[in-house]
Amino acid sequence: MSVSVQESLLDVRDEPALGPLDDGSVRRTALTRGAWVDLRRGWLAGSGAVFARLAAAPGHSGAVPWRAEKRQMYDRVVAVPRLLCFYGEDAPLPDPALTAARDALDAYYGPELGEPFRTAGLCLYRDGRDSVAWHGDTIGRGARVDTMVAILSLGTPRPLLLRPREGGSRPLRFEVGHGDLLVMGGSCQRTWEHAVPKTAQPVGARISVQFRPRGVR
């Protein structure tokens, strides 16, 4: 598989390293109806190296077995416009940087969340034609209770949009990439929706790593 990525000069280092979360660098935005979003810019320094390992051709250390999926859409079957891979509770993550990220998220958010992050879903947006439509992670407990979904973005920044389910306001826009961390919490999955829109602009590839608690998809 061949994908292109726009590197950041601030993100080039030999060994990836996570920055702190408890130093005031996490910025929380309060939304409506008990939802909120945290943003920590450049949390994973050296994320370009992690991106390269995850996107490498099969057989390389750290390479992810990306797969294309098709889904029923009304009266027809359509291709999902991104590549996917899911790591369940007992599956080892493909790169030590992701394991370290999950451990750090548990240490910081565990007291508020009340449980650890258990799974990791990976999405590869190869270019501007890849996207994800408006949705909330409401398969499972996210449809009934407050929870968190933590997203680590690697590679070229792409906009992640959020809007309230009841409408009535312009979407919020977060450009995330190059090791940025975005966490959606509280009632966000039930009362808000998020999306990564298509773009006609020439953009490089992005990998989204979504850490979730048990029973949230």
Disulfide bonds with the S-S distance in Angstrom:
none
